[in-house]
Amino acid sequence: MTKVLKINSSIYSQDGQSSQLASQFIDALRERDPVTQVIERDVATEPLPHLDAARFQAFLTKPEERTAAQQAIAGDSDALIQELRDADVIVLGVPMYNFGISSQLKAYFDHVARAGVTFRYTEKGPVGLLTGKKAYVFATRGGAYAGTPGDTQTAYVRQFLGFLGIGDVEFVYAEGLAYGPAARDSSLAQARAAIQNLAPPVQLAA
Ligand SMILES: Cc1cc2nc3c(=O)[nH]c(=O)nc-3n(C[C@H](O)[C@H](O)[C@H](O)COP(=O)(O)O)c2cc1C
């Protein structure tokens, strides 16, 4: 059984184009493996606070030395990380807002990047601790940037996930969604076709 963690980060929650493409991919996975288990995390409907010094200090403080408030902060982060640990496959909806990822997704990233928990530094550099997973990213944009310097998201998301040990990442783009109904429909149709051709997670490949 494949365990999937689906992360919606559109401000429109499940109605966002990125969330809908991610759902279509999960439907395709379920056709292959009907017992696929899906956990859904929506960082728009359940937003995380911005990371500030107090929250970061809670992460840095040893568990046995944390105050009750720090325990609560670290506990929320621990729960998010446990969801990631439990998942074989991470499915991420990534809309572009004002030339970047949503601030909700950034806040989520800030809560799961934890030294000694999801990554650690060694003499040879950083090592990600969330290994053995595959991620699929569904990136939706009003304009068109893939393959150009204007794509601020692909390298960033790949770098972030890789830093945590998730190096196997595939992207599907739906771009030009603001270029009018015909362009939008064509772009979404292409993205849906790409979803059907995505390489399955390794455990489903056989
Ligand atoms: C507040 C806001 C800012 C946006 N900024 C950009 C942008 O910088 N570049 C772009 O190509 N599209 C931009 N768009 C268009 C979105 O990328 C597009 O609507 C896409 O479908 C968003 O994904 P979603 O439907 O999953 O929310 C923006 C949309 C909103 C609502």
The ligand as a MOL file (V3000), in Angstrom:
LIG
                    3D

  0  0  0     0  0            999 V3000
M  V30 BEGIN CTAB
M  V30 COUNTS 31 33 0 0 0
M  V30 BEGIN ATOM
M  V30 1 C -2.4550 36.8760 -5.6010 0
M  V30 2 C -2.0350 36.2390 -6.9030 0
M  V30 3 C -0.7910 36.4930 -7.4150 0
M  V30 4 C -0.4060 35.9110 -8.6220 0
M  V30 5 N 0.8470 36.1250 -9.1010 0
M  V30 6 C 1.2460 35.5090 -10.2290 0
M  V30 7 C 2.5860 35.6460 -10.6970 0
M  V30 8 O 3.4210 36.2890 -10.1180 0
M  V30 9 N 2.9250 35.0180 -11.8370 0
M  V30 10 C 2.0350 34.2400 -12.5230 0
M  V30 11 O 2.4060 33.6720 -13.5420 0
M  V30 12 N 0.7720 34.0730 -12.0920 0
M  V30 13 C 0.3540 34.6760 -10.9650 0
M  V30 14 N -0.9110 34.4810 -10.4930 0
M  V30 15 C -1.8110 33.5640 -11.2100 0
M  V30 16 C -1.7470 32.1780 -10.5630 0
M  V30 17 O -0.4660 31.6270 -10.6880 0
M  V30 18 C -2.7770 31.2550 -11.1960 0
M  V30 19 O -4.0660 31.7890 -10.9130 0
M  V30 20 C -2.6990 29.8390 -10.7130 0
M  V30 21 O -3.8240 29.1220 -11.1690 0
M  V30 22 C -2.6370 29.7650 -9.2070 0
M  V30 23 O -2.7060 28.4200 -8.7640 0
M  V30 24 P -3.9900 27.9100 -7.9500 0
M  V30 25 O -5.1680 27.9710 -8.9280 0
M  V30 26 O -3.6500 26.5280 -7.5410 0
M  V30 27 O -4.2050 28.8370 -6.7950 0
M  V30 28 C -1.3010 35.0750 -9.3080 0
M  V30 29 C -2.5880 34.8240 -8.7680 0
M  V30 30 C -2.9430 35.3940 -7.5680 0
M  V30 31 C -4.3110 35.0990 -6.9960 0
M  V30 END ATOM
M  V30 BEGIN BOND
M  V30 1 1 1 2
M  V30 2 1 2 3
M  V30 3 2 2 30
M  V30 4 2 3 4
M  V30 5 1 4 5
M  V30 6 1 4 28
M  V30 7 2 5 6
M  V30 8 1 6 7
M  V30 9 1 6 13
M  V30 10 2 7 8
M  V30 11 1 7 9
M  V30 12 1 9 10
M  V30 13 2 10 11
M  V30 14 1 10 12
M  V30 15 2 12 13
M  V30 16 1 13 14
M  V30 17 1 14 15
M  V30 18 1 14 28
M  V30 19 1 15 16
M  V30 20 1 16 17
M  V30 21 1 16 18
M  V30 22 1 18 19
M  V30 23 1 18 20
M  V30 24 1 20 21
M  V30 25 1 20 22
M  V30 26 1 22 23
M  V30 27 1 23 24
M  V30 28 2 24 25
M  V30 29 1 24 26
M  V30 30 1 24 27
M  V30 31 2 28 29
M  V30 32 1 29 30
M  V30 33 1 30 31
M  V30 END BOND
M  V30 END CTAB
M  END
